[in-house]
Amino acid sequence: MLQRNAKKYIESISETFKVLILTGPRQVGKTTLLKSIMPKEMNYISLDDENYRNQAILEPKLFLEEHPAPLFIDEAQYAPELFPYIKMVVDNSKINGQYWLTGSQQLHLMKSASESLAGRVGIVKLNSLSFNEIIENSNIEVFNPPEYKRSEKIDSLKLFEIIYNGGMPRLYEQKNISRKAFFDSYIDTYISRDVRNLSEIGNERAFKIFLKSVASRTGEQLNYTSLANDANISVPTSQKWLSILETSGLVYLLNPYMSSEIKRLTHIPKIIFMDTGLASYLSGWESPRDLQFSSEAGHYLETYIISEIIKMYNSFGKQLNISYYRDKEKNEIDLIMEKNNTLYPFEIKKTASPNENMIKNFYKLKSSKKKIGTGGIICLADELVHLNKDHFVIPISSVINVDK
């Protein structure tokens, strides 16, 4: 089993709260991770089992009596009837870590938790494997501007191979598995089990077209009308379906930077597909090399860098405040990280030879009342060096493979 960076954070949350909820997309390893670290005295029940599920729905009090804490309930969203009774149990005890809950349908799970377990539950988000988890480097820390660190160079061919394959654990744990068969099954299962329970999609074929259309636009601004036209659906349906993708953790919407001091800013978020392997499969790329030398390579690299930062911060339970800049004149900054009222701007470029012209839009942030920190160009360069006195050339390895 591949080691997950979120392990220590999960253990910390379990020691702090009476109930732990681990959320994340289907097949990112939630159950496997929790089973690997659960205490010996903890019992495991999956509500995928129809008998357990029916009892949990019809007799929730009896279910909890027959399966006492500490208890790990998998696919807990299937029985929201349990949550008020879990609340009663934990309110009568001072012991933390009594219940571990997980499930792929985050909307239903979180809705039940917010209604019944407020103040009693700690939530951890798990994503597909990060670069460090794939290469089995556990001695890492999060990308933390302005403390940029040198790291071992990552070969661009290897990097795009990982971008192409993505981070679904099964693809790395079962070496001979067919990538096509895996993703075909993943998409069918996602639609048949998660989407149907979240919404009456009506037309599965149209939803698949919509899903492919979103994937093909990763790294681009969200355009509901274009997505609707591709799938031959209405704009309100496009909005509804995109919300489903966001809720289920497949898509992250990177919000635009907003400032009352800077005029004519866009209000449109940018699409970030959280697993680039799934995105590349849906978009029809046939090899890492085809993707690497395509016109879309820049969008995939940008998507990958941003998703890796999100994954790392989620794994370590750290707060992340990121956005991107774009104004009505189409001036853009790929990524802005905000910390301690300071803005750190970054361009993400598929080049090994960046130049100062690539950061010409950074000055746009000077109209903001916030301090502008030391940012730079995240790229395929070999070494961490100064671009000028204020900004760096930052190798991709210094972002996604930061050693302690």
Secondary structure per residue as TSV (DSSP state, phi and psi in degrees):
chain	resnum	aa	ss	phi	psi
A	1	M	-	360.0	133.2
A	2	L	-	-70.5	137.4
A	3	Q	-	-76.2	139.9
A	4	R	-	-109.2	137.5
A	5	N	T	-65.5	-23.2
A	6	A	T	-76.6	-6.1
A	7	K	H	-54.7	-51.8
A	8	K	H	-65.2	-37.0
A	9	Y	H	-67.4	-39.9
A	10	I	H	-61.2	-45.6
A	11	E	H	-62.4	-38.2
A	12	S	H	-65.7	-42.9
A	13	I	H	-63.9	-41.0
A	14	S	H	-64.1	-31.5
A	15	E	H	-78.8	-13.6
A	16	T	H	-102.9	-34.1
A	17	F	-	-117.5	155.3
A	18	K	S	-74.4	-27.3
A	19	V	E	-128.6	134.6
A	20	L	E	-111.6	133.0
A	21	I	E	-118.8	125.4
A	22	L	E	-108.8	117.3
A	23	T	E	-112.2	166.5
A	24	G	-	155.1	165.8
A	25	P	S	-62.2	165.7
A	26	R	T	-59.9	139.5
A	27	Q	T	64.1	27.7
A	28	V	S	-93.3	0.5
A	29	G	S	102.5	22.3
A	30	K	H	-62.0	-52.1
A	31	T	H	-65.1	-44.4
A	32	T	H	-59.2	-43.5
A	33	L	H	-64.6	-48.8
A	34	L	H	-65.4	-38.3
A	35	K	H	-63.0	-32.5
A	36	S	H	-73.1	-18.9
A	37	I	H	-122.8	0.5
A	38	M	S	-71.0	145.1
A	39	P	-	-59.8	153.3
A	40	K	T	-60.5	-32.3
A	41	E	T	-83.0	-4.6
A	42	M	-	-81.8	135.1
A	43	N	E	-91.8	156.3
A	44	Y	E	-123.4	130.3
A	45	I	E	-133.8	132.4
A	46	S	E	-109.1	127.2
A	47	L	T	-80.1	4.8
A	48	D	T	-64.4	-27.8
A	49	D	S	-71.7	119.5
A	50	E	H	-61.3	-35.1
A	51	N	H	-65.8	-47.4
A	52	Y	H	-63.1	-41.8
A	53	R	H	-62.5	-45.0
A	54	N	H	-63.1	-41.4
A	55	Q	H	-65.8	-41.3
A	56	A	H	-63.0	-34.9
A	57	I	H	-77.6	-44.6
A	58	L	H	-87.0	-33.1
A	59	E	-	-133.5	64.0
A	60	P	H	-61.0	-37.8
A	61	K	H	-65.3	-45.0
A	62	L	H	-65.2	-39.5
A	63	F	H	-56.5	-47.2
A	64	L	H	-71.2	-29.1
A	65	E	H	-69.6	-39.0
A	66	E	H	-79.3	-19.2
A	67	H	S	-127.6	77.4
A	68	P	-	-70.7	159.1
A	69	A	S	-68.4	150.8
A	70	P	S	-76.2	136.4
A	71	L	E	-139.2	133.2
A	72	F	E	-103.3	114.4
A	73	I	E	-108.5	111.6
A	74	D	E	-88.4	145.9
A	75	E	T	54.8	46.3
A	76	A	G	-65.8	-18.7
A	77	Q	G	-65.0	-18.3
A	78	Y	G	-70.8	-16.4
A	79	A	-	-134.1	71.9
A	80	P	T	-61.6	-17.1
A	81	E	T	-61.8	-21.9
A	82	L	H	-70.3	-30.2
A	83	F	H	-62.5	-43.4
A	84	P	H	-61.7	-32.7
A	85	Y	H	-76.8	-34.4
A	86	I	H	-61.3	-41.0
A	87	K	H	-57.6	-45.4
A	88	M	H	-63.4	-39.9
A	89	V	H	-64.0	-50.1
A	90	V	H	-71.8	-25.6
A	91	D	H	-71.1	-18.0
A	92	N	T	-99.1	15.4
A	93	S	-	-144.8	151.1
A	94	K	-	-100.7	5.6
A	95	I	-	-82.7	132.3
A	96	N	S	-89.3	161.3
A	97	G	-	69.8	30.7
A	98	Q	-	-75.0	-36.7
A	99	Y	E	-129.1	132.6
A	100	W	E	-112.3	126.7
A	101	L	E	-123.7	140.9
A	102	T	E	-148.2	163.2
A	103	G	E	177.0	154.9
A	104	S	S	-85.5	-20.3
A	105	Q	-	-93.1	84.5
A	106	Q	H	-62.9	-35.8
A	107	L	H	-61.0	-49.8
A	108	H	H	-65.7	-41.5
A	109	L	H	-64.5	-46.7
A	110	M	H	-71.2	-34.0
A	111	K	H	-62.6	-46.3
A	112	S	H	-64.0	-40.0
A	113	A	H	-67.6	-42.3
A	114	S	H	-66.7	-31.5
A	115	E	H	-77.6	-32.7
A	116	S	H	-114.7	-25.9
A	117	L	-	-120.1	21.6
A	118	A	T	-55.7	131.0
A	119	G	T	83.7	-7.0
A	120	R	T	-115.0	-6.6
A	121	V	E	-122.5	137.2
A	122	G	E	-108.7	136.4
A	123	I	E	-115.8	132.1
A	124	V	E	-123.4	135.0
A	125	K	E	-101.8	129.2
A	126	L	-	-114.3	131.3
A	127	N	-	-109.9	-179.9
A	128	S	S	-65.4	171.4
A	129	L	-	-58.2	139.6
A	130	S	-	-85.5	171.0
A	131	F	H	-56.0	-46.4
A	132	N	H	-64.7	-35.9
A	133	E	H	-69.1	-35.3
A	134	I	H	-67.1	-43.0
A	135	I	T	-87.9	2.9
A	136	E	T	61.2	45.5
A	137	N	-	-105.9	105.1
A	138	S	-	-94.7	-7.3
A	139	N	S	-93.5	66.4
A	140	I	B	-129.8	169.5
A	141	E	-	-141.0	170.1
A	142	V	-	-76.0	154.4
A	143	F	-	-63.3	121.7
A	144	N	-	-136.5	81.4
A	145	P	T	-58.3	144.2
A	146	P	T	-96.3	22.4
A	147	E	-	-87.5	69.4
A	148	Y	-	-76.0	139.0
A	149	K	-	-126.4	148.1
A	150	R	-	-74.3	144.9
A	151	S	-	-145.5	160.7
A	152	E	-	-61.6	133.9
A	153	K	-	-57.9	142.4
A	154	I	-	-105.3	124.9
A	155	D	-	-63.2	132.6
A	156	S	H	-64.5	-32.7
A	157	L	H	-66.1	-41.7
A	158	K	H	-66.5	-39.5
A	159	L	H	-60.5	-47.3
A	160	F	H	-73.5	-22.7
A	161	E	H	-65.8	-41.6
A	162	I	H	-70.5	-39.9
A	163	I	H	-58.8	-42.9
A	164	Y	H	-65.9	-42.7
A	165	N	H	-82.2	-27.9
A	166	G	-	78.4	-161.6
A	167	G	-	-126.8	22.8
A	168	M	-	-68.5	122.9
A	169	P	H	-53.6	-38.4
A	170	R	H	-61.2	-30.3
A	171	L	H	-68.1	-21.8
A	172	Y	H	-102.4	-25.2
A	173	E	H	-84.6	-25.8
A	174	Q	S	-118.4	92.1
A	175	K	T	-60.9	-29.8
A	176	N	T	-95.3	7.7
A	177	I	-	-68.3	143.6
A	178	S	-	-77.0	122.3
A	179	R	H	-59.9	-43.6
A	180	K	H	-63.0	-47.2
A	181	A	H	-62.2	-39.7
A	182	F	H	-62.8	-51.3
A	183	F	H	-70.4	-33.8
A	184	D	H	-59.7	-46.7
A	185	S	H	-65.0	-40.1
A	186	Y	H	-60.6	-47.6
A	187	I	H	-64.0	-44.2
A	188	D	H	-64.2	-42.3
A	189	T	H	-67.4	-41.2
A	190	Y	I	-58.8	-45.7
A	191	I	I	-70.4	-44.1
A	192	S	I	-72.5	-29.2
A	193	R	I	-106.8	-46.5
A	194	D	I	-85.2	-51.5
A	195	V	I	-67.0	-43.5
A	196	R	H	-60.2	-34.1
A	197	N	H	-79.9	-20.3
A	198	L	H	-87.9	-30.3
A	199	S	-	-162.5	151.2
A	200	E	-	-81.3	93.6
A	201	I	-	-75.7	-22.2
A	202	G	-	78.6	-64.5
A	203	N	-	-116.1	100.2
A	204	E	H	-65.4	-35.7
A	205	R	H	-62.5	-43.4
A	206	A	H	-64.9	-36.8
A	207	F	H	-66.5	-38.9
A	208	K	H	-62.8	-41.4
A	209	I	H	-62.8	-42.0
A	210	F	H	-60.7	-45.1
A	211	L	H	-60.0	-43.5
A	212	K	H	-65.7	-36.8
A	213	S	H	-65.7	-41.2
A	214	V	H	-63.8	-45.3
A	215	A	H	-60.2	-39.7
A	216	S	H	-68.9	-13.4
A	217	R	T	-107.9	15.4
A	218	T	T	-60.6	138.2
A	219	G	T	85.4	0.3
A	220	E	S	-112.6	163.6
A	221	Q	B	-66.5	144.7
A	222	L	-	-71.7	130.4
A	223	N	-	-134.1	98.4
A	224	Y	H	-61.7	-35.2
A	225	T	H	-65.8	-44.0
A	226	S	H	-63.6	-41.8
A	227	L	H	-63.5	-41.3
A	228	A	H	-64.2	-42.5
A	229	N	H	-63.0	-40.7
A	230	D	H	-60.1	-40.9
A	231	A	H	-95.8	-0.3
A	232	N	T	57.7	48.6
A	233	I	-	-127.6	172.5
A	234	S	-	-79.7	159.9
A	235	V	H	-61.7	-43.5
A	236	P	H	-58.6	-37.1
A	237	T	H	-67.4	-39.4
A	238	S	H	-58.9	-43.4
A	239	Q	H	-64.0	-41.7
A	240	K	H	-64.7	-44.5
A	241	W	H	-69.7	-36.1
A	242	L	H	-64.9	-37.4
A	243	S	H	-61.0	-36.0
A	244	I	H	-64.2	-44.0
A	245	L	H	-63.2	-38.3
A	246	E	H	-69.2	-44.9
A	247	T	H	-62.8	-37.7
A	248	S	T	-82.1	0.6
A	249	G	T	85.4	5.8
A	250	L	S	-78.2	-31.4
A	251	V	E	-124.4	138.7
A	252	Y	E	-113.3	129.9
A	253	L	E	-96.7	111.3
A	254	L	E	-80.8	112.7
A	255	N	-	-74.0	148.9
A	256	P	B	-73.2	150.1
A	257	Y	-	-69.0	133.9
A	258	M	-	-121.6	137.8
A	259	S	-	-152.4	133.9
A	260	S	S	-69.7	-21.3
A	261	E	S	-84.1	-23.5
A	262	I	S	-104.2	121.0
A	263	K	-	-90.1	162.7
A	264	R	S	60.9	39.2
A	265	L	B	-87.1	148.6
A	266	T	-	-71.0	153.4
A	267	H	-	-112.6	13.5
A	268	I	-	-99.1	125.4
A	269	P	-	-73.0	168.3
A	270	K	E	-112.4	141.3
A	271	I	E	-80.2	126.3
A	272	I	E	-123.8	108.2
A	273	F	E	-78.0	120.3
A	274	M	S	-71.5	-19.9
A	275	D	-	-122.6	109.0
A	276	T	H	-68.4	-22.8
A	277	G	H	-66.0	-45.8
A	278	L	H	-63.7	-41.1
A	279	A	H	-63.5	-44.0
A	280	S	H	-67.9	-34.0
A	281	Y	H	-68.0	-47.5
A	282	L	H	-61.3	-31.2
A	283	S	T	-85.7	-5.1
A	284	G	T	88.4	14.7
A	285	W	-	-72.0	134.7
A	286	E	-	-99.4	-11.8
A	287	S	S	-160.6	158.6
A	288	P	H	-59.2	-37.3
A	289	R	H	-67.0	-42.2
A	290	D	H	-58.4	-42.4
A	291	L	H	-68.2	-44.3
A	292	Q	H	-59.9	-35.9
A	293	F	T	-105.6	19.5
A	294	S	S	-91.1	168.3
A	295	S	T	-70.4	-15.1
A	296	E	T	-93.2	-1.5
A	297	A	H	-58.1	-37.7
A	298	G	H	-62.8	-40.9
A	299	H	H	-65.0	-39.7
A	300	Y	H	-69.1	-38.8
A	301	L	H	-64.6	-44.5
A	302	E	H	-61.0	-45.8
A	303	T	H	-57.9	-44.9
A	304	Y	H	-64.5	-46.6
A	305	I	H	-60.4	-47.4
A	306	I	H	-65.6	-42.4
A	307	S	H	-66.5	-35.0
A	308	E	H	-64.4	-41.0
A	309	I	H	-62.7	-43.8
A	310	I	H	-61.4	-45.3
A	311	K	H	-59.2	-45.5
A	312	M	H	-63.4	-45.2
A	313	Y	H	-65.2	-38.9
A	314	N	H	-62.2	-42.6
A	315	S	H	-64.6	-33.3
A	316	F	H	-98.9	2.4
A	317	G	T	66.4	32.0
A	318	K	-	-101.5	147.5
A	319	Q	-	-74.3	135.8
A	320	L	-	-128.5	127.4
A	321	N	-	-123.7	99.4
A	322	I	E	-126.9	155.3
A	323	S	E	-158.1	-177.7
A	324	Y	E	-134.2	162.5
A	325	Y	E	-112.6	132.8
A	326	R	E	-155.8	132.2
A	327	D	B	-112.6	-179.0
A	328	K	T	-67.0	-19.7
A	329	E	T	-89.0	7.8
A	330	K	-	69.3	19.7
A	331	N	-	-72.0	133.1
A	332	E	E	-136.5	146.8
A	333	I	E	-124.4	124.2
A	334	D	E	-62.0	-39.3
A	335	L	E	-150.4	135.3
A	336	I	E	-126.5	123.0
A	337	M	E	-103.9	130.2
A	338	E	E	-112.1	125.8
A	339	K	E	-142.4	132.3
A	340	N	T	51.4	44.0
A	341	N	T	63.8	23.7
A	342	T	E	-121.7	136.9
A	343	L	E	-100.8	127.7
A	344	Y	E	-113.0	107.5
A	345	P	E	-90.9	144.8
A	346	F	E	-140.5	141.7
A	347	E	E	-104.0	144.3
A	348	I	E	-117.2	114.4
A	349	K	-	-129.9	140.3
A	350	K	S	-87.5	70.7
A	351	T	-	-149.6	153.6
A	352	A	S	-104.5	-2.1
A	353	S	S	-131.5	71.6
A	354	P	-	-72.8	161.3
A	355	N	-	-140.2	168.0
A	356	E	G	-65.0	-24.9
A	357	N	G	-62.4	-24.5
A	358	M	G	-70.7	-16.3
A	359	I	G	-112.1	21.8
A	360	K	G	-62.6	-23.5
A	361	N	G	-84.0	-6.3
A	362	F	G	-59.4	-31.5
A	363	Y	G	-65.0	-19.2
A	364	K	G	-59.9	-26.4
A	365	L	G	-77.2	-10.7
A	366	K	G	-65.5	-21.4
A	367	S	G	-70.9	-17.8
A	368	S	S	-72.6	153.3
A	369	K	S	-80.1	-5.0
A	370	K	S	-87.5	153.5
A	371	K	E	-68.6	142.1
A	372	I	E	-100.6	116.6
A	373	G	-	-88.6	-177.1
A	374	T	-	-80.4	111.8
A	375	G	-	-113.5	-141.2
A	376	G	E	158.9	-161.5
A	377	I	E	-111.4	115.5
A	378	I	E	-85.5	120.4
A	379	C	E	-155.8	-169.6
A	380	L	S	-90.6	16.9
A	381	A	-	-64.8	157.9
A	382	D	S	-82.8	-34.2
A	383	E	S	-125.5	149.2
A	384	L	-	-79.9	112.5
A	385	V	E	-139.9	162.7
A	386	H	E	-71.6	132.4
A	387	L	S	-82.6	-41.9
A	388	N	S	-153.7	-168.9
A	389	K	S	-68.6	-18.9
A	390	D	S	-106.0	-18.1
A	391	H	-	-140.0	161.5
A	392	F	E	-115.4	156.7
A	393	V	E	-89.9	119.3
A	394	I	E	-116.1	110.3
A	395	P	E	-61.2	148.4
A	396	I	T	-57.7	-33.3
A	397	S	H	-61.6	-28.9
A	398	S	H	-77.0	-5.2
A	399	V	H	-104.9	-45.3
A	400	I	H	-104.5	-3.2
A	401	N	S	-141.4	57.7
A	402	V	-	-89.9	110.6
A	403	D	B	-75.4	148.7
A	404	K	-	-68.6	360.0
